[in-house]
Amino acid sequence: MALTNDNYQSIFKRKSFHLFRNVGAGIITSEELAEIKEAYENFESLYPDIRTAIKIVPAKQVNFKRDAEYCILIYSEKKDNYLMNAGYIGEQLDLYLVNKNIGTLWFGIGKPDEEEFEGLDYVIMIAIHKIEDESKFRKDMFKSKRKPLAETWEGDSLGVGEIARFAPSACNTQPWFVRNEGDLLKVYRYKKAGKRGIMPAKAVAFYNRIDIGIYLCILEICLKEKGISFGRELFVDDADNQVEYSKVAEYRLL
């Protein structure tokens, strides 16, 4: 399933539902659940050779205590950049759900009911709930608390950097930085030296690699919306978490 204009419009609409309250009496139907699974099978991946799968379970089954209806558990083979790949596919799922008036929350600290599924390892979950009242979605994305453009992008923003910086972040660390060198965008996983908050360093590195995949998805949607063609080269992100800049991708602008 190619990244589309519908994806772009959903960027402005989506928000992280930390609580699913006063969202109306609508429910996600069995037909919609089947459609979610079918849609997932057609999303683009960064690495077609990395096998992934989703499992949709009632939120109570994984002790999610924030009024969600279901949680979508994402599983993957463990290969180079598998976390980035999971984030890239998962963000397409996120935007697909928003377009169907289903609220979402990337939930990094969730505990799955099964650590393995279909021979794959658990990565992360997305909590979901039907949103009957569309006014509960974001009204003005630019009021969201996000790093200023200057902290996420260097050089001409192309009208893309301003929007891409609103990509969701599993830890809300927003670990991305782009350098525009004219006809080449260099994308880095950025880790400010000595700063990680209360989360263990290994957990930060884990979720930041998912975040980078989320960001690449949003970045590509924005480039396509602006009519900017590109070629993409990916790099294995195996840098130690203490490295400030770890290059993950280059986009050759055509």
N, C-alpha and C positions, 0 to 999 in steps of 0.2 A: 504494500500500500504506500504510494508516494506521499511525501509531505505536501500538504495542500494549503490553499487559502483558508479553509475552515480551521486548520491548525493555527494559523496566524491570528485569526479573530479570537480563538479560544485563549490565547496568551493573555489578552486584555481582560477576559471574563473570569478566569480561574482565580481561586484563592485557596489557601490552605485552611480547611475547616478543622481547627483544633477542637472545636465542639460542634456537634451536629444537633443544634437546638433550634426550635421555632422555624423549621424548614418546611413545614407542611406535612400532610398526612400521606404523601405519595410513597410508594414502595418500589423497589427494583423487582420487576417480574422475572419469572423463570425464563421467559422468552428473551428478556434483556440480558440475563446472565449468559444464555447460550450465544447471543450475539457478541458479547464481550469476548468470550473464548474464541469465537470464529474470527473476530477482527484481529485479535492478538496474533493469530497465526499468519496474518498477512502484513504485519508491520515490518519496516525495514530494520536491518541490523547492521552494526558496524562490521561485524565478523560473522558471515554466514556459516562458518565452520564451527561456531560455538553454539551448542544446543542449549536452548532455554525452554522453560514451560511456566505456566501459571496454574495456581490452584485457588479456587474461590471458596471460602468457608464463612459460615456465620461469625460475626465479630465476637460473640460470646465464646466461641470455640477456642479462640486464642486469647481469651481474657482481656479483650479490648474494652475499656471501661468509659468510652467517650461517646456513647450513643450511636455508633456506626451500625449499619445493617450487616455489612460484609467486610471482609478483608481479602484483598487479592495478594497472594503470596507469590513472589517471583523466585524461580529456581534457575540455576545455571551450571553448566560444566565449569570447572576451574581451569581456565587457560589464561595466557597472557591477556591483560586488559578485559577480563570477563566482567569486572565490576563496571567499567566504563560502558561496555556493551549493554549491560543490564539497565543502566541509567538511560541510555539512548533509546532503547526499546520501551522502557517503562514510561518515559515522558510522552511518547506517542500515545500510549495507553491513557495516561493522565489527561491529555488534551482531547482524546476521543470521548472520554467519559464526561468531561465538562460540556462538550458539544451535545451530549445526550441529557444534559441537566442532572448529572450525577456529581455530587460534591466529592472531593478527594483530599486525602492527607497522606503524604509520604511519611511513614512512621518507622524511624530508624531503630528504635529500641524495642520494637515488638518481638515477642517470642512465638515462633511458629509451633503448630501442633506436631509437625514432622520436620526434622532437620533435613531429610532427604525425600525426594519425590521423583518418581520415574528415573531413578539413578542420578539425579541432579542434586546439587547442594543449595540450601536456602540462602538467599541474598538479602531481601528486604521485602516489606509489605506496604501496600497502599490501602488505607481504610476508605470505605465509600458509603454513601447514603444518597437516596433520591432527594433532589431539591425541588419541591413543588413550587415554592415561591422564588422565582428567578431573581428577585431583588436582593436575595441573600448572597448572590455571587458578587464579585468585586465591581464596584461602580466606577472607581477611578484608580487604575493601577499605579499611577504616578504618586499617589499618596502612600504607597507601600514603603516600608523601611528597607532601603537597599543601599549598597555602597554607591557613592557618586561615580559618574562615568570615568572621571580621571583616575580612580583607583582600580578600574577594571579594563581600561582600554588606552592604548597609546597610539597617536596618529589619527588620521581621518577616520571618523566613526562610520562613514558611509550611510548614516541614518539607520544603522543596524545596531551599533553598540548601545545606544540609548534604550532599546527594547530588550536586547538579549540579556542585559544585566538583571532583568526581572525573573530570570529562570529560577524555579524553586530549588532549594538546597536542603538536603536531608538533615543537616546540622545547622542550617542557616549561617554557615561560614562563608558562603559564596566564593569558593576557592578557584576563581578563574581570572586570567589576565590575557589580553590579546595585544599583540604588537602588529600594527599595520605598516608594512614596509613598501607600500606602493601597490604592487600587484601580488603581494604575498601576505596573508594573515598567519601569524604564528600564535598558537594557543597554548597556554601553560596552565598547569595546576599550580596555583600559588599558595604558599604557606608562609605567612609572616613569621620570621624567626622568633622563637621563644614564646609564641602565643598559641594557646590551644584551649583555654578555659578549663572547665572542670572535667571534660571528657578525656579518658585515657588516650595517649598518643596513637596507639594502634587502631583504636576505634575511629579517631579523627581521620587517619589515613584511609581506612576502609570506606567510610562514608563520603569522603572528599572525592574518591575515585568514581563513585556512583554519581556524585554531583557533576563531575566533569562530563560524563556521558549525557546527563540531562541538559547541560549547557550547550554541548555540541548540537543536540537536536534542535534546541531553540535557535541557536545561531544559524543553522542551515535553513530553517523555516524563514527566518528574517531575510537572509540573503536571497532566497527564492522569491520572496514577496517583493523585493526591490529589483527583481529581474537580473540579478548578478549571478552569472554562471561561474562554476568553480570546479577545480579538481582537488581531491582530498588525499593527503598522505597522513597515515597514523603512525605514532611512535609508541613503543612499549613503555608504559609508565612504571618503571621498577625502581625509581629513585627513593632514597631514604626519606622519611617524613621530615627530616630536619633540613632538607634541601629547599631553598626558597622558591626556585622556579624549576619545574619539571615539564619539559615540552611534551605535549600529547598529540598535537596535530598541526599540520600546515595546510592552508587553503590557497591554492594558486588561482587568482581571479582571472577569468578568461574574457 
